[in-house]
């Protein structure tokens, strides 16, 4: 088995988050390899108005390794708002 995942329902926990929350994801370009589907993104943003999502063009599932400086910069920018 190459991949293994948890059967834990994380959505019930995400619904409890009340602080502003910033998520960075690969944009949904063709062949991006993103594992974060459009449906999941929409569901996340519909949990509450406290969720923010930034999509990074040209990134894949390995976004933090591919664009590490950009990810760090975006986190600092969000934190300093």
PASE-661296 format. One record per atom (N, C-alpha, C, O): x, y, z; atom name; residue in three letters; residue number from 1; chain. Coordinates in Angstrom, 2 decimals, decimal comma, padded with zeros to 5 digits, always signed. Layout:
<recs>
+---------+---------+---------+------+-----+-----+-------+
:       u :       v :       w : atom : res :   n : chain :
+---------+---------+---------+------+-----+-----+-------+
:       X :       Y :       Z :   CA : ala : NUM :     A :
...
+---------+---------+---------+------+-----+-----+-------+
</recs>
This chain:
<recs>
+---------+---------+---------+------+-----+-----+-------+
:       u :       v :       w : atom : res :   n : chain :
+---------+---------+---------+------+-----+-----+-------+
: +000,85 : -001,17 : +000,00 :    N : unk :   1 :     A :
: +000,00 : +000,00 : +000,00 :   CA : unk :   1 :     A :
: +000,90 : +001,24 : +000,00 :    C : unk :   1 :     A :
: +001,78 : +001,37 : +000,85 :    O : unk :   1 :     A :
: +000,67 : +002,13 : -000,95 :    N : unk :   2 :     A :
: +001,47 : +003,34 : -001,07 :   CA : unk :   2 :     A :
: +000,97 : +004,44 : -000,14 :    C : unk :   2 :     A :
: +001,76 : +005,06 : +000,57 :    O : unk :   2 :     A :
: -000,33 : +004,67 : -000,14 :    N : unk :   3 :     A :
: -000,90 : +005,74 : +000,66 :   CA : unk :   3 :     A :
: -001,88 : +005,16 : +001,67 :    C : unk :   3 :     A :
: -002,55 : +004,16 : +001,41 :    O : unk :   3 :     A :
: -001,95 : +005,80 : +002,80 :    N : unk :   4 :     A :
: -002,90 : +005,40 : +003,82 :   CA : unk :   4 :     A :
: -003,51 : +006,67 : +004,40 :    C : unk :   4 :     A :
: -002,80 : +007,65 : +004,61 :    O : unk :   4 :     A :
: -004,78 : +006,66 : +004,65 :    N : unk :   5 :     A :
: -005,42 : +007,84 : +005,20 :   CA : unk :   5 :     A :
: -006,26 : +007,47 : +006,41 :    C : unk :   5 :     A :
: -006,60 : +006,31 : +006,63 :    O : unk :   5 :     A :
: -006,57 : +008,48 : +007,17 :    N : unk :   6 :     A :
: -007,38 : +008,30 : +008,36 :   CA : unk :   6 :     A :
: -008,86 : +008,35 : +007,99 :    C : unk :   6 :     A :
: -009,25 : +009,07 : +007,06 :    O : unk :   6 :     A :
: -009,66 : +007,61 : +008,69 :    N : unk :   7 :     A :
: -011,10 : +007,67 : +008,45 :   CA : unk :   7 :     A :
: -011,77 : +008,70 : +009,37 :    C : unk :   7 :     A :
: -013,00 : +008,78 : +009,42 :    O : unk :   7 :     A :
: -010,97 : +009,46 : +010,10 :    N : unk :   8 :     A :
: -011,49 : +010,46 : +011,02 :   CA : unk :   8 :     A :
: -012,23 : +011,56 : +010,25 :    C : unk :   8 :     A :
: -011,75 : +012,04 : +009,22 :    O : unk :   8 :     A :
: -013,38 : +011,96 : +010,73 :    N : unk :   9 :     A :
: -014,16 : +013,02 : +010,11 :   CA : unk :   9 :     A :
: -013,64 : +014,37 : +010,60 :    C : unk :   9 :     A :
: -014,04 : +014,84 : +011,66 :    O : unk :   9 :     A :
: -012,76 : +014,97 : +009,82 :    N : unk :  10 :     A :
: -012,17 : +016,25 : +010,24 :   CA : unk :  10 :     A :
: -013,12 : +017,42 : +010,07 :    C : unk :  10 :     A :
: -012,93 : +018,46 : +010,72 :    O : unk :  10 :     A :
: -014,13 : +017,29 : +009,22 :    N : unk :  11 :     A :
: -015,02 : +018,42 : +008,98 :   CA : unk :  11 :     A :
: -015,72 : +018,89 : +010,25 :    C : unk :  11 :     A :
: -015,92 : +020,09 : +010,44 :    O : unk :  11 :     A :
: -016,08 : +017,97 : +011,12 :    N : unk :  12 :     A :
: -016,74 : +018,38 : +012,36 :   CA : unk :  12 :     A :
: -015,81 : +019,23 : +013,23 :    C : unk :  12 :     A :
: -016,28 : +020,11 : +013,96 :    O : unk :  12 :     A :
: -014,52 : +018,97 : +013,17 :    N : unk :  13 :     A :
: -013,55 : +019,76 : +013,92 :   CA : unk :  13 :     A :
: -013,31 : +021,11 : +013,25 :    C : unk :  13 :     A :
: -013,17 : +022,13 : +013,93 :    O : unk :  13 :     A :
: -013,27 : +021,12 : +011,93 :    N : unk :  14 :     A :
: -013,06 : +022,38 : +011,20 :   CA : unk :  14 :     A :
: -014,21 : +023,35 : +011,45 :    C : unk :  14 :     A :
: -014,00 : +024,56 : +011,50 :    O : unk :  14 :     A :
: -015,40 : +022,83 : +011,62 :    N : unk :  15 :     A :
: -016,56 : +023,69 : +011,88 :   CA : unk :  15 :     A :
: -016,45 : +024,41 : +013,21 :    C : unk :  15 :     A :
: -017,10 : +025,44 : +013,42 :    O : unk :  15 :     A :
: -015,64 : +023,90 : +014,12 :    N : unk :  16 :     A :
: -015,49 : +024,50 : +015,44 :   CA : unk :  16 :     A :
: -014,49 : +025,65 : +015,48 :    C : unk :  16 :     A :
: -014,44 : +026,39 : +016,46 :    O : unk :  16 :     A :
: -013,69 : +025,81 : +014,44 :    N : unk :  17 :     A :
: -012,66 : +026,85 : +014,42 :   CA : unk :  17 :     A :
: -013,32 : +028,20 : +014,25 :    C : unk :  17 :     A :
: -014,10 : +028,42 : +013,31 :    O : unk :  17 :     A :
: -013,02 : +029,11 : +015,16 :    N : unk :  18 :     A :
: -013,65 : +030,42 : +015,15 :   CA : unk :  18 :     A :
: -012,68 : +031,55 : +014,84 :    C : unk :  18 :     A :
: -013,11 : +032,69 : +014,65 :    O : unk :  18 :     A :
: -011,39 : +031,27 : +014,79 :    N : unk :  19 :     A :
: -010,40 : +032,30 : +014,50 :   CA : unk :  19 :     A :
: -010,20 : +032,39 : +012,99 :    C : unk :  19 :     A :
: -010,52 : +031,45 : +012,27 :    O : unk :  19 :     A :
: -009,68 : +033,53 : +012,53 :    N : unk :  20 :     A :
: -009,37 : +033,66 : +011,11 :   CA : unk :  20 :     A :
: -008,35 : +032,60 : +010,73 :    C : unk :  20 :     A :
: -007,35 : +032,41 : +011,42 :    O : unk :  20 :     A :
: -008,61 : +031,91 : +009,65 :    N : unk :  21 :     A :
: -007,77 : +030,79 : +009,24 :   CA : unk :  21 :     A :
: -007,39 : +030,94 : +007,78 :    C : unk :  21 :     A :
: -008,25 : +031,14 : +006,92 :    O : unk :  21 :     A :
: -006,09 : +030,84 : +007,52 :    N : unk :  22 :     A :
: -005,53 : +031,05 : +006,19 :   CA : unk :  22 :     A :
: -005,04 : +029,73 : +005,62 :    C : unk :  22 :     A :
: -004,27 : +029,02 : +006,26 :    O : unk :  22 :     A :
: -005,50 : +029,41 : +004,42 :    N : unk :  23 :     A :
: -005,12 : +028,17 : +003,75 :   CA : unk :  23 :     A :
: -004,47 : +028,52 : +002,42 :    C : unk :  23 :     A :
: -004,97 : +029,37 : +001,68 :    O : unk :  23 :     A :
: -003,37 : +027,86 : +002,12 :    N : unk :  24 :     A :
: -002,68 : +028,05 : +000,85 :   CA : unk :  24 :     A :
: -002,76 : +026,73 : +000,09 :    C : unk :  24 :     A :
: -002,52 : +025,66 : +000,65 :    O : unk :  24 :     A :
: -003,11 : +026,82 : -001,20 :    N : unk :  25 :     A :
: -003,27 : +025,60 : -002,00 :   CA : unk :  25 :     A :
: -002,79 : +025,84 : -003,42 :    C : unk :  25 :     A :
: -002,73 : +026,98 : -003,89 :    O : unk :  25 :     A :
: -002,45 : +024,76 : -004,09 :    N : unk :  26 :     A :
: -002,14 : +024,85 : -005,52 :   CA : unk :  26 :     A :
: -003,41 : +025,22 : -006,26 :    C : unk :  26 :     A :
: -004,50 : +024,76 : -005,91 :    O : unk :  26 :     A :
: -003,28 : +026,06 : -007,28 :    N : unk :  27 :     A :
: -004,47 : +026,39 : -008,07 :   CA : unk :  27 :     A :
: -004,91 : +025,15 : -008,83 :    C : unk :  27 :     A :
: -004,13 : +024,21 : -009,04 :    O : unk :  27 :     A :
: -006,14 : +025,15 : -009,24 :    N : unk :  28 :     A :
: -006,70 : +023,97 : -009,90 :   CA : unk :  28 :     A :
: -006,46 : +023,99 : -011,41 :    C : unk :  28 :     A :
: -007,39 : +023,81 : -012,20 :    O : unk :  28 :     A :
: -005,23 : +024,21 : -011,78 :    N : unk :  29 :     A :
: -004,87 : +024,15 : -013,20 :   CA : unk :  29 :     A :
: -004,86 : +022,70 : -013,64 :    C : unk :  29 :     A :
: -004,71 : +021,79 : -012,83 :    O : unk :  29 :     A :
: -005,01 : +022,50 : -014,92 :    N : unk :  30 :     A :
: -004,95 : +021,15 : -015,47 :   CA : unk :  30 :     A :
: -003,60 : +020,52 : -015,12 :    C : unk :  30 :     A :
: -002,56 : +021,15 : -015,27 :    O : unk :  30 :     A :
: -003,64 : +019,29 : -014,65 :    N : unk :  31 :     A :
: -002,44 : +018,51 : -014,31 :   CA : unk :  31 :     A :
: -001,63 : +019,11 : -013,15 :    C : unk :  31 :     A :
: -000,43 : +018,86 : -013,06 :    O : unk :  31 :     A :
: -002,26 : +019,88 : -012,28 :    N : unk :  32 :     A :
: -001,51 : +020,46 : -011,16 :   CA : unk :  32 :     A :
: -001,17 : +019,40 : -010,12 :    C : unk :  32 :     A :
: -000,23 : +019,57 : -009,34 :    O : unk :  32 :     A :
: -001,93 : +018,31 : -010,09 :    N : unk :  33 :     A :
: -001,67 : +017,28 : -009,09 :   CA : unk :  33 :     A :
: -002,20 : +017,64 : -007,72 :    C : unk :  33 :     A :
: -001,89 : +016,97 : -006,74 :    O : unk :  33 :     A :
: -003,01 : +018,69 : -007,64 :    N : unk :  34 :     A :
: -003,56 : +019,10 : -006,35 :   CA : unk :  34 :     A :
: -004,49 : +018,01 : -005,80 :    C : unk :  34 :     A :
: -005,28 : +017,42 : -006,54 :    O : unk :  34 :     A :
: -004,38 : +017,77 : -004,52 :    N : unk :  35 :     A :
: -005,27 : +016,81 : -003,85 :   CA : unk :  35 :     A :
: -006,41 : +017,52 : -003,12 :    C : unk :  35 :     A :
: -007,18 : +016,88 : -002,41 :    O : unk :  35 :     A :
: -006,51 : +018,83 : -003,31 :    N : unk :  36 :     A :
: -007,51 : +019,66 : -002,65 :   CA : unk :  36 :     A :
: -008,55 : +020,05 : -003,71 :    C : unk :  36 :     A :
: -008,38 : +021,06 : -004,41 :    O : unk :  36 :     A :
: -009,59 : +019,27 : -003,83 :    N : unk :  37 :     A :
: -010,57 : +019,44 : -004,91 :   CA : unk :  37 :     A :
: -011,35 : +020,75 : -004,79 :    C : unk :  37 :     A :
: -011,38 : +021,38 : -003,74 :    O : unk :  37 :     A :
: -011,97 : +021,14 : -005,90 :    N : unk :  38 :     A :
: -012,81 : +022,34 : -005,90 :   CA : unk :  38 :     A :
: -013,95 : +022,19 : -004,91 :    C : unk :  38 :     A :
: -014,31 : +023,14 : -004,22 :    O : unk :  38 :     A :
: -014,52 : +021,00 : -004,83 :    N : unk :  39 :     A :
: -015,62 : +020,77 : -003,89 :   CA : unk :  39 :     A :
: -015,14 : +020,94 : -002,44 :    C : unk :  39 :     A :
: -015,85 : +021,53 : -001,62 :    O : unk :  39 :     A :
: -013,95 : +020,44 : -002,13 :    N : unk :  40 :     A :
: -013,41 : +020,59 : -000,78 :   CA : unk :  40 :     A :
: -013,10 : +022,05 : -000,47 :    C : unk :  40 :     A :
: -013,34 : +022,51 : +000,64 :    O : unk :  40 :     A :
: -012,58 : +022,77 : -001,45 :    N : unk :  41 :     A :
: -012,29 : +024,21 : -001,26 :   CA : unk :  41 :     A :
: -013,59 : +024,97 : -000,99 :    C : unk :  41 :     A :
: -013,66 : +025,79 : -000,07 :    O : unk :  41 :     A :
: -014,61 : +024,70 : -001,79 :    N : unk :  42 :     A :
: -015,90 : +025,36 : -001,60 :   CA : unk :  42 :     A :
: -016,49 : +025,04 : -000,23 :    C : unk :  42 :     A :
: -017,02 : +025,91 : +000,45 :    O : unk :  42 :     A :
: -016,40 : +023,79 : +000,17 :    N : unk :  43 :     A :
: -016,92 : +023,37 : +001,48 :   CA : unk :  43 :     A :
: -016,17 : +024,07 : +002,61 :    C : unk :  43 :     A :
: -016,78 : +024,51 : +003,58 :    O : unk :  43 :     A :
: -014,86 : +024,16 : +002,47 :    N : unk :  44 :     A :
: -014,05 : +024,82 : +003,50 :   CA : unk :  44 :     A :
: -014,45 : +026,28 : +003,64 :    C : unk :  44 :     A :
: -014,65 : +026,78 : +004,75 :    O : unk :  44 :     A :
: -014,56 : +026,96 : +002,51 :    N : unk :  45 :     A :
: -014,90 : +028,39 : +002,55 :   CA : unk :  45 :     A :
: -016,34 : +028,62 : +003,01 :    C : unk :  45 :     A :
: -016,66 : +029,71 : +003,48 :    O : unk :  45 :     A :
: -017,19 : +027,63 : +002,89 :    N : unk :  46 :     A :
: -018,58 : +027,75 : +003,34 :   CA : unk :  46 :     A :
: -018,76 : +027,43 : +004,82 :    C : unk :  46 :     A :
: -019,85 : +027,59 : +005,36 :    O : unk :  46 :     A :
: -017,70 : +026,97 : +005,48 :    N : unk :  47 :     A :
: -017,81 : +026,68 : +006,92 :   CA : unk :  47 :     A :
: -018,13 : +027,93 : +007,71 :    C : unk :  47 :     A :
: -018,99 : +027,93 : +008,59 :    O : unk :  47 :     A :
: -017,42 : +029,01 : +007,38 :    N : unk :  48 :     A :
: -017,68 : +030,30 : +008,03 :   CA : unk :  48 :     A :
: -016,91 : +031,37 : +007,28 :    C : unk :  48 :     A :
: -016,09 : +031,08 : +006,41 :    O : unk :  48 :     A :
: -017,18 : +032,60 : +007,63 :    N : unk :  49 :     A :
: -016,48 : +033,71 : +006,96 :   CA : unk :  49 :     A :
: -015,05 : +033,89 : +007,47 :    C : unk :  49 :     A :
: -014,33 : +034,76 : +006,99 :    O : unk :  49 :     A :
: -014,64 : +033,09 : +008,44 :    N : unk :  50 :     A :
: -013,29 : +033,23 : +009,00 :   CA : unk :  50 :     A :
: -012,22 : +032,51 : +008,18 :    C : unk :  50 :     A :
: -011,03 : +032,64 : +008,46 :    O : unk :  50 :     A :
: -012,63 : +031,75 : +007,17 :    N : unk :  51 :     A :
: -011,68 : +031,00 : +006,35 :   CA : unk :  51 :     A :
: -011,24 : +031,81 : +005,15 :    C : unk :  51 :     A :
: -012,06 : +032,43 : +004,48 :    O : unk :  51 :     A :
: -009,92 : +031,80 : +004,88 :    N : unk :  52 :     A :
: -009,34 : +032,45 : +003,71 :   CA : unk :  52 :     A :
: -008,56 : +031,40 : +002,92 :    C : unk :  52 :     A :
: -007,95 : +030,52 : +003,51 :    O : unk :  52 :     A :
: -008,59 : +031,51 : +001,62 :    N : unk :  53 :     A :
: -007,87 : +030,58 : +000,75 :   CA : unk :  53 :     A :
: -007,12 : +031,35 : -000,30 :    C : unk :  53 :     A :
: -007,69 : +032,20 : -000,99 :    O : unk :  53 :     A :
: -005,84 : +031,07 : -000,43 :    N : unk :  54 :     A :
: -005,05 : +031,63 : -001,53 :   CA : unk :  54 :     A :
: -004,56 : +030,48 : -002,38 :    C : unk :  54 :     A :
: -004,00 : +029,50 : -001,88 :    O : unk :  54 :     A :
: -004,78 : +030,60 : -003,68 :    N : unk :  55 :     A :
: -004,34 : +029,58 : -004,62 :   CA : unk :  55 :     A :
: -003,07 : +030,06 : -005,32 :    C : unk :  55 :     A :
: -003,00 : +031,21 : -005,75 :    O : unk :  55 :     A :
: -002,08 : +029,19 : -005,42 :    N : unk :  56 :     A :
: -000,80 : +029,53 : -006,02 :   CA : unk :  56 :     A :
: -000,71 : +028,86 : -007,40 :    C : unk :  56 :     A :
: -000,69 : +027,64 : -007,50 :    O : unk :  56 :     A :
: -000,64 : +029,67 : -008,43 :    N : unk :  57 :     A :
: -000,54 : +029,16 : -009,80 :   CA : unk :  57 :     A :
: +000,81 : +028,47 : -010,00 :    C : unk :  57 :     A :
: +001,84 : +028,92 : -009,50 :    O : unk :  57 :     A :
: +000,79 : +027,39 : -010,74 :    N : unk :  58 :     A :
: +002,01 : +026,67 : -011,05 :   CA : unk :  58 :     A :
: +002,47 : +025,70 : -009,99 :    C : unk :  58 :     A :
: +003,47 : +025,00 : -010,17 :    O : unk :  58 :     A :
: +001,76 : +025,65 : -008,87 :    N : unk :  59 :     A :
: +002,14 : +024,75 : -007,78 :   CA : unk :  59 :     A :
: +001,44 : +023,41 : -007,93 :    C : unk :  59 :     A :
: +000,49 : +023,26 : -008,70 :    O : unk :  59 :     A :
: +001,92 : +022,44 : -007,18 :    N : unk :  60 :     A :
: +001,31 : +021,12 : -007,18 :   CA : unk :  60 :     A :
: +001,04 : +020,72 : -005,72 :    C : unk :  60 :     A :
: +001,03 : +021,56 : -004,82 :    O : unk :  60 :     A :
: +000,82 : +019,44 : -005,52 :    N : unk :  61 :     A :
: +000,63 : +018,90 : -004,18 :   CA : unk :  61 :     A :
: +001,83 : +019,21 : -003,28 :    C : unk :  61 :     A :
: +001,70 : +019,22 : -002,06 :    O : unk :  61 :     A :
: +002,97 : +019,46 : -003,88 :    N : unk :  62 :     A :
: +004,21 : +019,73 : -003,14 :   CA : unk :  62 :     A :
: +004,47 : +021,23 : -002,98 :    C : unk :  62 :     A :
: +005,62 : +021,65 : -002,88 :    O : unk :  62 :     A :
: +003,43 : +022,03 : -002,96 :    N : unk :  63 :     A :
: +003,53 : +023,48 : -002,89 :   CA : unk :  63 :     A :
: +004,52 : +023,98 : -001,84 :    C : unk :  63 :     A :
: +005,34 : +024,84 : -002,17 :    O : unk :  63 :     A :
: +004,50 : +023,50 : -000,60 :    N : unk :  64 :     A :
: +005,44 : +024,03 : +000,40 :   CA : unk :  64 :     A :
: +006,91 : +023,82 : +000,03 :    C : unk :  64 :     A :
: +007,76 : +024,62 : +000,42 :    O : unk :  64 :     A :
: +007,22 : +022,77 : -000,70 :    N : unk :  65 :     A :
: +008,59 : +022,53 : -001,12 :   CA : unk :  65 :     A :
: +008,90 : +023,30 : -002,41 :    C : unk :  65 :     A :
: +010,03 : +023,77 : -002,59 :    O : unk :  65 :     A :
: +007,93 : +023,42 : -003,28 :    N : unk :  66 :     A :
: +008,15 : +024,10 : -004,56 :   CA : unk :  66 :     A :
: +008,26 : +025,62 : -004,40 :    C : unk :  66 :     A :
: +009,05 : +026,26 : -005,10 :    O : unk :  66 :     A :
: +007,49 : +026,17 : -003,50 :    N : unk :  67 :     A :
: +007,42 : +027,63 : -003,33 :   CA : unk :  67 :     A :
: +007,60 : +028,00 : -001,85 :    C : unk :  67 :     A :
: +006,82 : +028,77 : -001,30 :    O : unk :  67 :     A :
: +008,63 : +027,46 : -001,23 :    N : unk :  68 :     A :
: +008,79 : +027,64 : +000,23 :   CA : unk :  68 :     A :
: +008,91 : +029,11 : +000,62 :    C : unk :  68 :     A :
: +008,30 : +029,53 : +001,61 :    O : unk :  68 :     A :
: +009,68 : +029,90 : -000,13 :    N : unk :  69 :     A :
: +009,82 : +031,32 : +000,22 :   CA : unk :  69 :     A :
: +008,48 : +032,05 : +000,09 :    C : unk :  69 :     A :
: +008,15 : +032,88 : +000,93 :    O : unk :  69 :     A :
: +007,73 : +031,74 : -000,95 :    N : unk :  70 :     A :
: +006,43 : +032,37 : -001,14 :   CA : unk :  70 :     A :
: +005,46 : +031,99 : -000,03 :    C : unk :  70 :     A :
: +004,72 : +032,83 : +000,47 :    O : unk :  70 :     A :
: +005,45 : +030,72 : +000,35 :    N : unk :  71 :     A :
: +004,57 : +030,26 : +001,42 :   CA : unk :  71 :     A :
: +004,89 : +030,99 : +002,73 :    C : unk :  71 :     A :
: +004,00 : +031,47 : +003,42 :    O : unk :  71 :     A :
: +006,18 : +031,06 : +003,06 :    N : unk :  72 :     A :
: +006,59 : +031,76 : +004,29 :   CA : unk :  72 :     A :
: +006,17 : +033,23 : +004,22 :    C : unk :  72 :     A :
: +005,65 : +033,77 : +005,19 :    O : unk :  72 :     A :
: +006,40 : +033,87 : +003,07 :    N : unk :  73 :     A :
: +006,03 : +035,27 : +002,90 :   CA : unk :  73 :     A :
: +004,54 : +035,48 : +003,09 :    C : unk :  73 :     A :
: +004,13 : +036,41 : +003,78 :    O : unk :  73 :     A :
: +003,72 : +034,62 : +002,49 :    N : unk :  74 :     A :
: +002,27 : +034,75 : +002,60 :   CA : unk :  74 :     A :
: +001,79 : +034,55 : +004,05 :    C : unk :  74 :     A :
: +000,88 : +035,23 : +004,51 :    O : unk :  74 :     A :
: +002,41 : +033,61 : +004,76 :    N : unk :  75 :     A :
: +002,04 : +033,38 : +006,16 :   CA : unk :  75 :     A :
: +002,37 : +034,61 : +006,99 :    C : unk :  75 :     A :
: +001,56 : +035,04 : +007,81 :    O : unk :  75 :     A :
: +003,57 : +035,18 : +006,79 :    N : unk :  76 :     A :
: +003,93 : +036,40 : +007,52 :   CA : unk :  76 :     A :
: +002,99 : +037,55 : +007,18 :    C : unk :  76 :     A :
: +002,56 : +038,28 : +008,07 :    O : unk :  76 :     A :
: +002,66 : +037,71 : +005,90 :    N : unk :  77 :     A :
: +001,74 : +038,78 : +005,50 :   CA : unk :  77 :     A :
: +000,39 : +038,61 : +006,17 :    C : unk :  77 :     A :
: -000,19 : +039,57 : +006,68 :    O : unk :  77 :     A :
: -000,12 : +037,40 : +006,17 :    N : unk :  78 :     A :
: -001,42 : +037,13 : +006,79 :   CA : unk :  78 :     A :
: -001,37 : +037,40 : +008,28 :    C : unk :  78 :     A :
: -002,28 : +038,01 : +008,84 :    O : unk :  78 :     A :
: -000,32 : +036,95 : +008,92 :    N : unk :  79 :     A :
: -000,17 : +037,12 : +010,36 :   CA : unk :  79 :     A :
: -000,09 : +038,60 : +010,75 :    C : unk :  79 :     A :
: -000,57 : +038,99 : +011,81 :    O : unk :  79 :     A :
: +000,52 : +039,41 : +009,91 :    N : unk :  80 :     A :
: +000,75 : +040,83 : +010,22 :   CA : unk :  80 :     A :
: -000,39 : +041,74 : +009,79 :    C : unk :  80 :     A :
: -000,27 : +042,96 : +009,89 :    O : unk :  80 :     A :
: -001,49 : +041,19 : +009,30 :    N : unk :  81 :     A :
: -002,64 : +042,02 : +008,89 :   CA : unk :  81 :     A :
: -003,26 : +042,70 : +010,08 :    C : unk :  81 :     A :
: -004,23 : +043,44 : +009,93 :    O : unk :  81 :     A :
+---------+---------+---------+------+-----+-----+-------+
</recs>
